[in-house]
């Protein structure tokens, strides 16, 4: 089979790889679509992010969906011919966090397309994928929609971290794919008002189309959030999806006393937080990391049609042109979500 393999920054190659053997509880999936994520772009441009670096060639990708072509002898959850969304998380289900229902913090996690452990865990940007039965979630929908399950699961988990959104005034900073899906999550959960910010017009236009009431281009209008900082802040909740220190500072200023900021974006470095603002406004600053049970919920939500993610899909690019796909996905003025066809 062919796979998209990262060797070093800007060194992405289409290579031949062997199809792994099928175990009794394994599922063989013919991958159809794979979405390029922000972390994939970090590997492509920088060879990693933070302290995580590619030390050996690694197959990228963790937002994939495809058709089951074969199952192991003990598999009962899926059958050949079914479309599935592939959950990139494979927790051990034995450590203290897994046993406490916090599988996203598993001490022995194997996550597709991740260089966090050595040897690295190959990702899903390959024509044939063999995964554990638990990772293959039946998805009665087209593959291009099913491939949104992973980023939507991230946003559903962030929504759970935020708490009740019914009637809330919500700020979303960073209107990329995650920010856009957070707008959908907040709207579906009953938010009364949603404001989205970004540094580019194109993603903000999509945010308005999918549910944001107002948008602010912070590059063109650096003080665009100033009206929302009056009287100690106007928002009940902020989702910070850009990973930018400046965006986090703006969110803290615009959230009311007793409000909550959920940090969703993961920047390439550390960000300073003004502790006096947290203290004086009694703001709750909460992190959110990956997902677990939310993956199956994301698949059901997408299959139901309640979330129309089609405005987010910019282009589907053949595997042979994977480098062009990554370059397109990098251009936020032209692209929201780029998928690779296998």
C-alpha positions as CSV (number, residue, x, y, z in Angstrom):
1,X,0.0,0.0,0.0
2,X,1.0,3.6,-0.4
3,X,1.3,6.0,2.6
4,X,2.2,9.7,3.3
5,X,5.3,9.6,5.4
6,X,7.0,12.6,7.0
7,X,10.8,12.3,7.3
8,X,11.8,15.9,8.2
9,X,10.3,19.4,7.8
10,X,9.0,19.8,4.3
11,X,10.1,16.2,3.5
12,X,6.8,14.4,2.9
13,X,7.1,11.3,0.7
14,X,4.6,8.9,-0.8
15,X,6.1,5.5,0.0
16,X,5.2,1.8,-0.2
17,X,4.4,0.2,3.1
18,X,3.4,-3.3,4.1
19,X,-0.2,-3.9,5.2
20,X,0.0,-5.1,8.9
21,X,-1.2,-8.6,9.7
22,X,-4.8,-9.0,10.9
23,X,-5.2,-10.2,14.4
24,X,-8.4,-11.9,15.9
25,X,-9.8,-8.6,17.1
26,X,-8.5,-6.4,14.3
27,X,-10.3,-4.6,11.5
28,X,-8.8,-3.9,8.1
29,X,-10.1,-0.6,6.6
30,X,-9.6,0.6,3.1
31,X,-9.0,4.3,3.9
32,X,-11.1,6.6,1.7
33,X,-10.6,10.1,3.2
34,X,-8.2,11.7,5.6
35,X,-8.4,15.3,7.0
36,X,-5.2,17.4,7.5
37,X,-5.1,18.6,11.1
38,X,-3.1,21.5,12.6
39,X,-0.7,19.0,14.3
40,X,-0.1,17.4,10.8
41,X,0.9,20.8,9.6
42,X,3.3,21.3,12.5
43,X,5.0,18.0,11.6
44,X,5.1,19.1,7.9
45,X,6.6,22.5,8.5
46,X,8.6,22.0,11.7
47,X,9.1,18.3,12.2
48,X,6.9,18.4,15.3
49,X,5.7,20.8,18.0
50,X,6.9,21.8,21.4
51,X,9.4,19.2,22.6
52,X,7.9,16.5,20.3
53,X,10.0,15.9,17.2
54,X,10.0,13.2,14.5
55,X,13.0,11.0,15.1
56,X,12.2,8.4,12.4
57,X,10.0,8.3,9.3
58,X,6.3,8.3,10.4
59,X,3.0,8.0,8.6
60,X,0.9,11.1,9.3
61,X,-2.8,11.6,9.8
62,X,-5.5,10.9,12.4
63,X,-8.7,12.1,10.9
64,X,-9.6,9.1,8.7
65,X,-12.6,7.1,7.5
66,X,-13.1,4.2,5.1
67,X,-14.6,0.9,4.3
68,X,-14.1,-2.3,6.2
69,X,-12.7,-5.0,3.9
70,X,-11.8,-7.7,6.4
71,X,-12.3,-8.5,10.1
72,X,-10.6,-10.8,12.6
73,X,-12.2,-14.0,13.7
74,X,-13.3,-12.5,17.1
75,X,-14.7,-9.2,15.7
76,X,-18.5,-8.7,16.2
77,X,-19.0,-4.9,16.1
78,X,-18.4,-4.3,12.4
79,X,-18.6,-6.3,9.2
80,X,-17.0,-6.0,5.7
81,X,-18.6,-3.4,3.5
82,X,-19.4,-1.0,6.3
83,X,-18.2,2.6,6.4
84,X,-16.4,3.4,9.6
85,X,-14.8,6.4,11.2
86,X,-11.5,5.4,12.8
87,X,-10.9,6.6,16.3
88,X,-7.1,7.4,16.4
89,X,-6.9,6.8,20.2
90,X,-6.0,3.4,21.5
91,X,-5.8,3.6,25.4
92,X,-4.5,0.7,27.4
93,X,-7.7,0.5,29.6
94,X,-5.6,-0.7,32.5
95,X,-3.8,2.3,33.9
96,X,-5.3,4.4,36.7
97,X,-6.6,7.1,34.4
98,X,-8.3,4.6,32.1
99,X,-9.9,2.8,35.1
100,X,-11.2,6.2,36.2
101,X,-12.8,6.9,32.9
102,X,-10.2,9.4,31.8
103,X,-8.8,7.4,28.8
104,X,-7.6,10.6,27.1
105,X,-4.9,10.7,29.8
106,X,-3.9,7.1,29.4
107,X,-0.3,6.4,30.5
108,X,0.3,4.1,27.6
109,X,-1.7,5.8,24.9
110,X,-1.1,4.9,21.2
111,X,-2.4,7.8,19.1
112,X,-2.2,7.7,15.3
113,X,0.3,9.9,13.7
114,X,2.1,10.9,16.9
115,X,5.8,11.2,17.6
116,X,5.2,11.5,21.4
117,X,6.5,7.9,22.0
118,X,9.3,5.9,20.5
119,X,9.0,4.1,18.2
120,X,6.5,6.5,16.8
121,X,2.9,5.5,16.2
122,X,2.1,5.6,12.4
123,X,-1.0,7.5,11.4
124,X,-3.9,6.9,9.1
125,X,-2.7,8.5,5.8
126,X,-2.3,5.2,4.1
127,X,-4.4,3.2,1.7
128,X,-5.0,0.3,4.1
129,X,-5.3,0.5,7.9
130,X,-5.5,-2.3,10.4
131,X,-6.9,-1.1,13.7
132,X,-8.4,-2.6,16.9
133,X,-12.1,-3.4,16.8
134,X,-12.8,-0.7,19.3
135,X,-11.4,2.0,17.0
136,X,-13.7,1.2,14.0
137,X,-17.0,3.1,14.6
138,X,-19.8,2.4,12.1
139,X,-20.6,5.5,10.2
140,X,-23.6,5.5,8.0
141,X,-22.6,8.5,5.9
142,X,-20.1,9.5,3.1
143,X,-16.5,9.2,4.0
144,X,-15.7,12.9,3.6
145,X,-18.3,13.6,6.4
146,X,-17.2,10.7,8.6
147,X,-13.6,12.0,8.5
148,X,-14.8,15.0,10.5
149,X,-15.5,12.8,13.5
150,X,-12.1,13.3,15.2
151,X,-12.0,17.1,15.2
152,X,-15.7,17.2,16.2
153,X,-14.9,14.8,19.1
154,X,-12.2,17.3,20.2
155,X,-14.9,20.1,20.2
156,X,-17.5,18.0,22.0
157,X,-15.1,17.2,24.8
158,X,-14.2,20.9,25.0
159,X,-17.9,21.6,25.3
160,X,-18.2,19.2,28.1
161,X,-15.3,20.9,29.8
162,X,-17.1,24.3,29.4
163,X,-20.3,23.1,31.2
164,X,-23.8,24.5,30.4
165,X,-24.0,26.6,27.3
166,X,-27.7,27.2,27.3
167,X,-28.3,31.0,27.1
168,X,-24.6,31.8,27.3
169,X,-22.7,34.6,25.6
170,X,-19.8,32.8,24.0
171,X,-16.5,33.9,22.5
172,X,-14.5,31.7,20.1
173,X,-11.0,32.9,19.4
174,X,-9.5,31.3,16.3
175,X,-11.8,30.4,13.5
176,X,-10.0,27.5,11.9
177,X,-11.6,24.0,11.7
178,X,-11.7,23.5,15.4
179,X,-13.0,27.1,16.1
180,X,-15.7,26.6,13.4
181,X,-16.8,23.3,15.0
182,X,-16.8,25.0,18.4
183,X,-19.2,27.5,17.0
184,X,-21.5,24.6,15.9
185,X,-21.2,23.0,19.3
186,X,-22.1,26.2,21.1
187,X,-25.0,26.9,18.8
188,X,-26.4,23.4,19.1
189,X,-26.0,23.6,22.9
190,X,-28.2,26.7,23.0
191,X,-25.8,29.6,23.2
192,X,-27.6,32.9,23.1
193,X,-24.8,34.8,21.3
194,X,-21.6,33.7,19.6
195,X,-18.7,36.0,18.6
196,X,-15.8,34.5,16.6
197,X,-12.4,36.2,16.1
198,X,-9.5,35.4,13.7
199,X,-6.8,37.2,11.8
200,X,-8.2,36.3,8.3
201,X,-11.6,37.1,6.7
202,X,-12.1,33.8,4.9
203,X,-12.6,31.6,8.1
204,X,-14.7,34.3,9.7
205,X,-17.0,34.3,6.7
206,X,-17.5,30.5,7.2
207,X,-18.1,31.1,10.9
208,X,-20.9,33.5,10.2
209,X,-22.4,31.0,7.7
210,X,-22.4,28.2,10.3
211,X,-23.8,30.0,13.3
212,X,-21.6,32.9,14.6
213,X,-23.7,36.0,15.3
214,X,-20.7,38.4,15.0
215,X,-17.1,38.1,13.8
216,X,-14.1,40.3,14.4
217,X,-10.9,40.4,12.3
218,X,-8.3,41.1,15.0
219,X,-5.6,41.9,12.4
220,X,-7.7,44.7,10.8
221,X,-9.3,45.8,14.1
222,X,-6.9,45.1,17.0
223,X,-9.3,46.7,19.5
224,X,-12.3,44.8,18.1
225,X,-13.1,43.1,21.4
226,X,-12.9,46.4,23.4
227,X,-16.7,46.8,23.6
228,X,-16.9,43.3,25.1
229,X,-14.4,44.2,27.9
230,X,-16.6,47.0,29.3
231,X,-17.9,46.6,32.9
232,X,-15.4,43.8,33.6
233,X,-16.4,41.7,30.6
234,X,-19.5,40.6,28.7
235,X,-18.9,36.9,27.8
236,X,-19.9,34.0,30.0
237,X,-17.5,31.7,28.3
238,X,-14.6,31.7,25.9
239,X,-13.2,28.9,23.8
240,X,-9.6,29.8,23.0
241,X,-8.9,27.8,19.8
242,X,-5.9,29.6,18.3
243,X,-3.1,28.7,20.8
244,X,-2.1,32.3,20.8
245,X,-1.1,34.1,24.0
246,X,-2.5,37.4,22.7
247,X,-5.9,35.7,22.0
248,X,-5.9,34.2,25.5
249,X,-5.2,37.6,27.0
250,X,-8.1,39.1,25.0
251,X,-10.4,36.3,26.1
252,X,-9.6,36.9,29.8
253,X,-10.3,40.6,29.4
254,X,-13.6,39.9,27.6
255,X,-15.0,37.2,30.0
256,X,-17.1,38.5,32.9
257,X,-16.3,37.9,36.5
258,X,-17.1,34.3,37.4
259,X,-16.8,33.2,33.7
260,X,-14.9,30.4,32.2
261,X,-12.1,30.2,29.6
262,X,-11.5,26.8,28.0
263,X,-8.1,26.5,26.3
264,X,-8.5,24.4,23.2
265,X,-5.7,25.5,21.0
266,X,-2.2,24.2,21.5
267,X,0.5,26.7,20.6
268,X,4.1,25.9,19.8
269,X,5.4,27.4,23.1
270,X,4.4,28.5,26.5
271,X,2.0,31.4,27.1
272,X,2.1,33.8,30.0
273,X,-1.2,34.3,31.9
274,X,-1.9,37.4,33.9
275,X,-2.7,35.8,37.3
276,X,-4.1,39.0,38.7
277,X,-6.9,38.9,36.1
278,X,-7.8,35.3,37.0
279,X,-7.8,36.3,40.7
280,X,-9.6,39.6,40.5
281,X,-12.3,38.3,38.1
282,X,-12.5,34.8,39.7
283,X,-12.3,33.3,36.2
284,X,-12.0,29.6,35.7
285,X,-9.3,28.7,33.2
286,X,-9.8,25.1,32.1
287,X,-7.8,22.9,29.7
288,X,-9.2,20.3,27.4
289,X,-7.3,17.4,25.9
290,X,-8.4,15.1,23.1
291,X,-11.6,13.0,23.8
292,X,-12.8,9.5,24.5
293,X,-16.5,8.8,24.7
294,X,-17.1,11.9,22.5
295,X,-15.8,10.1,19.4
296,X,-18.8,7.8,19.1
297,X,-21.0,10.8,19.9
298,X,-19.4,12.8,17.1
299,X,-20.0,10.0,14.6
300,X,-23.7,9.8,15.6
301,X,-24.0,13.6,15.4
302,X,-22.5,13.7,12.0
303,X,-24.6,10.8,10.7
304,X,-27.8,12.5,12.0
305,X,-27.2,15.5,9.8
306,X,-27.6,17.9,12.7
307,X,-24.1,19.4,12.0
308,X,-23.6,20.4,8.4
309,X,-19.8,20.3,8.0
310,X,-19.8,20.7,4.2
311,X,-19.0,24.4,4.4
312,X,-15.7,23.5,6.1
313,X,-14.5,21.2,3.4
314,X,-12.3,23.2,1.0
315,X,-11.0,20.5,-1.3
316,X,-10.3,16.8,-1.6
317,X,-6.8,16.1,-3.0
318,X,-5.4,12.7,-4.3
319,X,-2.8,11.0,-2.2
320,X,-0.3,11.5,-5.1
321,X,-0.6,15.2,-4.6
322,X,-0.3,15.1,-0.8
323,X,2.4,17.8,-0.7
324,X,0.1,20.2,-2.6
325,X,-2.7,19.3,-0.1
326,X,-0.5,20.3,2.8
327,X,0.6,23.5,1.2
328,X,-3.1,24.3,0.5
329,X,-4.1,23.5,4.1
330,X,-1.4,25.9,5.3
331,X,-3.0,28.8,3.4
332,X,-5.7,30.0,5.7
333,X,-6.9,32.6,3.2
334,X,-7.8,29.8,0.8
335,X,-8.5,26.7,2.9
336,X,-10.4,25.6,6.0
337,X,-10.3,21.8,5.9
338,X,-8.4,19.9,3.2
339,X,-8.8,16.1,2.9
340,X,-6.7,13.5,1.1
341,X,-8.4,10.9,-1.0
342,X,-6.8,7.4,-0.8
